[in-house]
Amino acid sequence: MNDLSKFVRERRKSFHMTQPELAEKAGTGLRFIRDLEQGKKTMRMDKVNQVLRLFGCELGPVKQEKEH
């Protein structure tokens, strides 16, 4: 499980929502929520942001430190 999938699962549970409830509120399909929480590697960023907006967040670029 990656950080994003863990974040979504933990946030959904803290809001006492089931996966079907989250899918309905976010306007996505249940399969998308399941894939997101399982850490599927290929996800549409616009759909991920649809879900994250419910929690006051969104994906964006993050500067990475270069390894020496």
C-alpha atoms as one frame of an Amber mdcrd trajectory, in Angstrom:
protein
   0.000   0.000   0.000   1.394   3.411  -0.923   1.021   6.687   0.995  -1.905
   7.863  -1.144  -3.903   4.667  -0.774  -3.229   4.608   2.969  -4.266   8.270
   3.278  -7.559   7.717   1.438  -8.421   4.573   3.408  -7.607   6.168   6.776
  -9.451   9.385   5.927 -12.516   7.483   4.668 -12.626   5.478   7.894 -12.185
   8.598  10.049 -15.282  10.015   8.306 -17.106   6.721   9.035 -17.745   6.082
   5.337 -17.891   2.800   3.486 -16.227   2.441   0.095 -19.631   2.636  -1.663
 -20.490   5.816   0.267 -17.166   7.410  -0.678 -17.651   6.468  -4.328 -21.115
   8.038  -4.337 -20.031  11.245  -2.590 -16.975  11.616  -4.847 -18.906  10.836
  -8.021 -16.702   7.881  -8.946 -17.303   4.177  -9.310 -16.817   1.692  -6.498
 -14.138  -0.117  -8.544 -12.134   3.136  -8.702 -12.242   3.538  -4.906 -11.165
  -0.067  -4.413  -8.300   0.333  -6.879  -7.244   3.588  -5.225  -7.201   2.070
  -1.742  -5.295  -0.967  -3.002  -2.574   1.232  -4.482  -3.133   0.556  -8.181
  -0.225   2.152 -10.019  -2.148   3.671 -12.927  -4.862   6.049 -11.783  -6.370
   9.098 -13.460  -5.196  12.143 -11.534  -8.458  14.031 -12.132 -10.454  11.198
 -10.567  -8.026  10.898  -7.645  -8.479  14.628  -7.043 -12.273  14.185  -7.124
 -11.904  11.881  -4.128  -9.260  13.955  -2.337 -11.341  17.147  -2.590 -13.840
  15.602  -0.187 -11.047  15.681   2.402  -9.827  19.178   1.509  -6.764  17.929
  -0.412  -5.518  17.454  -3.953  -2.519  15.965  -5.741   0.169  18.257  -6.991
   3.855  18.380  -7.840   6.264  17.780  -4.992   9.911  18.699  -5.309  12.142
  15.690  -4.746  15.560  15.862  -3.161  18.341  14.673  -5.454  20.329  11.691
  -4.248  24.052  12.313  -4.029
